Structures are given as structure tokens and as C-alpha cells.
């Protein structure tokens, strides 16, 4: 028995629980650009404005920390300050239910968490960062588009890869536990939709963090929902607002523990009235999404559409549809979308090659997103993956262009905006360019739409 307990102890000791400490930690290399550039200075200026508009008569530790700002001008000082924002915020939120809901502190917590997700504008400053580090100013991007409208994204990708600093599609330098918001991923506004609700699209990484990891592989074993996002949605509930969360993390493998946390918000009595959750399969290992293995030779258009619909609504499959949707009506609407895409963009061709089908999937996704916005009428929405530097930007950039062409004839500036939406997140947050297979697929889908 003692030997069995010893073996169990040794096994458990191989895994690392993620602990929160206010002690300084080394700067996470993944987000070094954020803290070394004007991006974080812009965040600090906007934070200062927010605090001036939300004074507290009796400041608590969180408010005092926010007012004091970083200890010094270095990137490490800024990273320490930023990390402690989230640690103090989460500590304070852990006992907010013990505080008078009408108190000054609770009002501040609600306003602050809502501002963290919906009030920060980093679009221009992030684009300036890209222009400075790659020489990709708007004029050069416009010239690239005009030079080759059918391959402009691929040319930009190749150009960025020619820069020694960005010469390879390296993965994230982040090793160990993942807590993107505390490490430096700053949520920000992207663009508004031209719908009755004027829905604001937001950019942020996934809203769950590691709580237990395998120290050898770095894989997530357990995850927890970020308290600041939970409070943001609870604040929405109290105001009668709605948020649409489009998740692109996998519902299987390692990412599933975080996906589960996000999808379960629709079951939580404190958050379910303020959020709609949908999960779309855009995993590079997905056989259907990549049209590999048994799907590789699925050239019959009718068989492909039938297979697509089956995958979209497979029980416990790779997709999740909000419980707020009438599932029968929603399935019929999606079926109509498949047929309409086939008719409008493929002239009802009886055969679709693999490249055609891959573009077909991307077009269907933006049509699905648009239909969800039409039905659910959210005040805000996000299209996120794990870190929202590849999967997320490629879809919300495509949706941006799709929206614009619905409103009016596309302008050259729309394509410049698209290019920044695609390339800024990986360059600013991960110090690399977008993965080429995302770029070629997005370019193909844009070309298919005739944009």
C-alpha cells in the first residue's frame, strides 16, 4: 500500500498546478512587442482616461494599483504592472458577491471589466507598429493589392518572411502555463457592423487559462474561465445586453478543456442570459476542415454538401450551436446557406475539387456568422481561437470584407484594412507572420467571391 501511494505521489508530482503570485516574473517573450512598443503606452493612456472618468472616493488595492501605474519605463516594469492588474482584479472579483451590489466598488468592477473588453482602441497604434517594423505602410499595402489583386496576401506574406526577424513561421515562444490576458494580450475593438444593433466586433484571445499543465509537454490538463470575462458577461446580463462568442478552438484534444469552459457559460445561471456561444471547426488537424483522408476525393458537390451538413450537426462533433437557436430552424437555414453558396459562387457545378471545397467552407463560415448576427442581434461579438493570431484574424478579416461588399462597392482602402487585420496580430503579439496555409486559403476564398 505504501509503495502504491509513493508511486501515485511521484506521478502527481510530475504535473504542475498553476499558481498566482504577485512576485515579478520574467517577461513573456510572446508579448515582448506589446510592452516594448507604443502599443502598451496607448493602453496606459486610455486606462488613465478611464480612471479619470471613474473616480473612487474609497480606492481599494486594485484601483490604487491602476492609478499608480508601472514602477518604471522598462518593458519588464510594464509587464509586471499589467500582470498585477489581472491578479488584483481576479482577487477582488472572488469576493464581490459578499459586497453590497450597489456599492461603489461593485459598480467600478462592472464598469472596468466592460471597458477591458469593449473600450480599448489599439487599431491605429498596432498598424503603426507593423508599418514601422516591416515598412508595410498603407501606401505599400495598397500598391501590393493593385499589383496583384489575386495574390496580394501571398505576396505580403512572402515579403514579411524575407525580413530576417520574421524569416520563419515560428510558433509561440510561450512555454508553460498560458494566461494570455495577464501576460499581455490586450482586448480591443475592431470594427462595427452596419446592422440595426451596430454590433461591435472585438478582438481577444480565448477567455480561459491554464490551471494544471503537464510540465514536460506544456499541454493543458485543466483550465478555468477568466473571472474578468465572467464578470463582463454578468454585467451584460444586468443591463440586458448580449454578447456573441464565436469559438474556433477544437472541441477535442488539448484545447477542448478551454472550449468546454466557454461553451458551459450557456449553462451557468449567472451568465447564460448574456452570452451566445458557437464553436466552428477550423483546426489544421481537422480531416473535414482540411479536406483530407476520407474527404480528400469528395469531388461530388452534392455528396460534399451532404457531408458538410452532417459534420455541422453531428452530435458531440466538432461544432457547437448556441442553445438559444431553434435547432430545427437553424439547421434548415444552414442547409439553405450551403445551397446558396453553391449556386452563387460555384454556378451549381456538379464537381468541386479540393481547393474549391476548402474555399466553399470559408465562404459558408462567413455566411453562418452573418446569419447568427441577424438572428441573435448581439451588442458585441468576438471571433477567437486559442490566441487569436491566425485562425481568428483570418476569419474576422474575411468577414470584414464580406460585410463591406454587402454595404457598397469595395474600395482599395477596404483591402488595406483587411491586410492589417490579418497580419497585425501575429506580428504584434507573436513576433511572426501568419501561417501560409491560412493565407493561401483566405486568398482563394476572396478570389472565389470575386472581391
SVG drawing of the C-alpha trace seen along z (x, -y; Angstrom):
<svg xmlns="http://www.w3.org/2000/svg" viewBox="-37 -62 55 64">
<polyline fill="none" stroke="black" stroke-width="0.4" points="0.0,0.0 2.8,-2.4 4.5,-1.6 1.3,-2.3 0.9,-5.7 4.5,-6.5 4.1,-5.8 0.9,-7.9 2.8,-10.8 5.6,-10.6 3.0,-10.6 1.1,-13.6 4.4,-15.5 5.1,-15.3 2.2,-17.8 2.2,-21.4 -0.6,-23.3 -0.6,-26.9 -0.4,-29.3 -0.8,-33.1 1.9,-35.2 2.4,-38.9 6.2,-38.4 7.8,-39.6 8.1,-37.1 10.3,-37.1 8.8,-38.9 6.8,-36.5 8.7,-36.6 5.4,-36.1 4.2,-39.6 7.5,-41.4 6.5,-43.7 3.4,-44.9 5.5,-46.2 8.4,-47.5 6.3,-49.5 3.8,-52.3 1.0,-49.7 1.2,-49.5 1.8,-53.2 -1.5,-53.7 -3.2,-51.3 -1.9,-53.2 -3.1,-56.5 -6.6,-55.0 -6.5,-53.5 -5.7,-56.9 -8.7,-58.4 -11.0,-55.7 -9.9,-56.2 -10.3,-60.0 -13.9,-59.3 -14.5,-56.7 -13.1,-58.2 -13.4,-56.3 -14.0,-58.0 -12.6,-55.0 -10.0,-53.4 -9.2,-49.7 -6.0,-47.9 -7.0,-47.3 -7.9,-51.0 -4.7,-52.2 -2.6,-49.9 -4.2,-51.1 -3.7,-54.8 0.0,-54.2 0.9,-52.7 4.1,-50.9 7.1,-51.4 9.3,-52.4 9.5,-52.7 11.1,-49.4 9.2,-46.6 9.6,-44.4 8.1,-47.2 5.1,-47.4 4.7,-43.6 4.8,-43.4 2.2,-46.1 -0.1,-44.5 0.1,-41.1 -0.8,-42.5 -3.9,-44.3 -5.4,-40.9 -4.2,-39.2 -5.7,-42.0 -8.8,-42.2 -9.4,-38.4 -8.7,-38.5 -11.3,-41.3 -13.9,-39.6 -13.5,-36.4 -15.4,-38.2 -17.6,-40.6 -20.7,-38.5 -20.0,-39.4 -20.2,-43.1 -23.3,-45.3 -24.3,-45.2 -25.0,-48.9 -21.6,-49.7 -19.0,-51.9 -16.6,-49.0 -19.1,-46.7 -20.1,-49.5 -16.4,-50.1 -15.7,-46.3 -18.6,-46.1 -17.5,-49.3 -13.9,-48.3 -14.4,-44.7 -16.7,-46.0 -14.1,-48.6 -11.4,-46.0 -13.2,-44.1 -15.1,-46.8 -13.4,-50.1 -9.8,-49.9 -8.9,-51.0 -5.5,-49.8 -6.2,-49.6 -4.2,-52.5 -1.3,-52.2 -0.9,-48.5 -0.9,-49.2 1.7,-51.8 3.8,-49.2 3.5,-46.9 4.4,-49.8 7.5,-50.7 8.8,-47.1 8.1,-45.9 7.9,-49.1 4.4,-48.0 2.8,-51.4 -0.7,-51.8 0.7,-53.0 2.9,-49.9 -0.1,-47.7 -2.3,-49.4 0.4,-49.1 0.7,-45.4 -3.0,-44.9 -3.1,-46.9 -0.2,-45.0 -1.8,-41.6 -5.4,-41.6 -5.5,-37.8 -2.4,-37.1 -1.8,-40.2 -1.9,-38.4 0.6,-35.8 2.9,-38.5 2.7,-40.3 3.4,-37.1 6.4,-36.3 7.7,-39.9 7.4,-39.7 9.2,-36.3 12.1,-38.0 12.7,-40.2 15.4,-38.4 13.4,-38.9 10.3,-37.3 12.1,-34.8 10.3,-31.7 6.9,-30.8 8.0,-30.1 5.5,-29.0 4.9,-30.9 7.8,-31.3 5.4,-30.8 6.3,-27.7 4.4,-26.5 1.1,-27.8 -1.0,-30.1 -2.7,-33.1 -2.9,-35.4 -4.6,-38.4 -2.3,-38.6 0.7,-38.0 0.0,-40.9 -2.8,-40.1 -4.9,-43.2 -8.6,-43.0 -9.5,-45.8 -12.2,-47.0 -12.0,-46.1 -15.0,-47.3 -18.7,-47.9 -21.2,-46.1 -23.8,-48.1 -26.7,-46.3 -29.6,-47.8 -27.7,-46.9 -24.4,-48.4 -22.7,-45.3 -19.1,-45.9 -16.6,-43.2 -13.9,-42.7 -10.5,-41.0 -9.2,-39.0 -7.7,-35.6 -9.7,-32.8 -11.1,-33.6 -9.9,-30.5 -6.5,-30.0 -4.4,-27.0 -4.9,-25.8 -3.0,-22.5 -0.4,-21.6 2.0,-18.8 5.4,-20.4 7.1,-18.1 4.8,-18.7 3.3,-22.0 -0.1,-20.7 -3.2,-22.0 -4.7,-19.4 -7.2,-21.6 -8.5,-25.2 -10.7,-27.8 -12.8,-30.6 -11.2,-34.0 -13.1,-35.9 -12.9,-39.2 -14.8,-37.8 -17.4,-36.1 -18.0,-39.5 -18.2,-41.3 -21.0,-38.9 -22.7,-39.1 -22.6,-42.9 -24.2,-42.5 -27.0,-40.4 -27.8,-43.2 -28.0,-45.7 -30.0,-43.4 -27.1,-43.3 -25.9,-40.2 -22.5,-39.0 -21.9,-36.5 -18.8,-34.4 -17.6,-32.5 -15.0,-30.0 -12.5,-28.3 -10.7,-26.2 -11.0,-22.5 -13.7,-20.6 -11.3,-17.6 -7.6,-17.2 -5.9,-19.7 -7.9,-22.8 -11.2,-21.0 -10.8,-21.8 -10.9,-25.5 -13.6,-25.2 -15.7,-23.4 -15.4,-26.3 -16.6,-28.7 -19.5,-26.7 -20.6,-26.0 -21.3,-29.7 -24.6,-29.0 -25.5,-26.6 -24.4,-29.0 -27.4,-30.7 -25.3,-33.9 -24.1,-34.2 -26.5,-32.3 -28.8,-35.3 -25.9,-37.5 -24.0,-35.2 -24.4,-33.1 -21.7,-30.6 -20.9,-29.0 -17.9,-26.7 -16.7,-26.4 -14.1,-23.8 -11.0,-25.5 -8.4,-23.2 -5.4,-22.4 -5.6,-18.8 -9.3,-18.5 -9.9,-16.0 -13.1,-17.6 -11.9,-21.2 -8.7,-20.4 -10.5,-18.0 -8.0,-15.2 -8.2,-11.4 -11.7,-10.1 -12.8,-13.7 -9.9,-14.3 -11.6,-12.9 -15.1,-14.0 -15.5,-15.8 -19.2,-15.3 -20.8,-18.7 -24.0,-17.1 -22.1,-14.5 -19.8,-17.2 -22.8,-19.4 -24.4,-16.4 -21.2,-15.5 -20.8,-19.2 -24.3,-19.4 -23.7,-16.1 -20.5,-17.4 -22.0,-20.7 -24.8,-18.9 -23.1,-15.7 -23.9,-15.1 -20.9,-15.8 -19.0,-16.6 -16.6,-19.5 -19.3,-22.1 -21.4,-23.7 -24.6,-25.7 -26.0,-28.1 -28.9,-26.7 -30.7,-30.0 -31.1,-28.9 -34.1,-27.0 -32.1,-23.9 -34.6,-22.7 -35.0,-26.1 -31.2,-26.8 -30.3,-23.5 -32.7,-24.4 -31.2,-27.9 -27.6,-26.4 -28.8,-23.9 -30.1,-26.9 -26.7,-28.6 -24.9,-25.6 -27.1,-25.6 -27.0,-29.3 -23.2,-29.4 -23.0,-26.5 -25.4,-28.4 -24.0,-31.9 -20.2,-31.3 -19.9,-27.9 -22.7,-28.1 -24.1,-24.8 -21.0,-22.9 -21.5,-19.2 -17.9,-18.7 -15.8,-20.6 -12.1,-20.0 -10.4,-20.1 -9.3,-23.7 -12.9,-24.6 -14.3,-22.8 -11.8,-24.5 -12.9,-27.9 -16.5,-26.8 -16.1,-26.1 -14.7,-29.5 -17.5,-31.3 -20.1,-29.2 -18.5,-30.2 -18.8,-34.0 -22.4,-33.4 -23.1,-31.5 -21.6,-34.3 -23.7,-36.8 -26.9,-34.7 -26.1,-34.3 -25.7,-38.1 -29.0,-38.5 -30.9,-36.1 -29.3,-36.8 -28.7,-40.6 -25.7,-40.8 -24.4,-44.1 -20.9,-42.8 -19.1,-39.8 -15.7,-38.2 -14.3,-35.6 -11.5,-34.0 -9.3,-30.9 -6.7,-30.0 -4.5,-33.1 -6.4,-34.9 -3.3,-35.4 -4.1,-33.0 -7.5,-31.3 -9.3,-34.3 -7.9,-37.1 -8.2,-35.2 -12.0,-34.7 -12.8,-38.2 -10.8,-39.8 -12.7,-37.9 -16.0,-38.8 -14.9,-42.4 -14.6,-42.3 -17.8,-40.3 -19.6,-42.9 -18.3,-45.8 -19.2,-44.3 -22.8,-43.9 -22.9,-47.6 -21.4,-49.1 -18.8,-48.6 -15.4,-47.8 -12.8,-50.5 -9.0,-50.0 -8.8,-51.0 -11.0,-48.0 -8.2,-45.7 -5.6,-47.7 -7.8,-47.3 -8.1,-43.6 -4.3,-43.2 -3.8,-44.9 -6.5,-42.7 -4.7,-39.6 -1.1,-40.5 -1.1,-42.8 -2.0,-40.2 0.8,-37.7 3.4,-40.4 2.5,-42.4 1.7,-39.6 3.8,-36.7 6.6,-38.4 6.0,-36.3 3.8,-36.3 0.6,-34.4 0.8,-30.8 1.0,-30.4 -1.8,-27.8 -4.2,-30.3 -3.1,-33.0 -3.5,-30.9 -6.9,-29.6 -8.1,-33.1 -6.8,-34.4 -8.6,-31.7 -11.9,-32.4 -11.6,-36.1 -10.9,-35.3 -13.9,-33.0 -16.2,-35.7 -14.9,-37.9 -13.8,-40.6"/>
</svg>
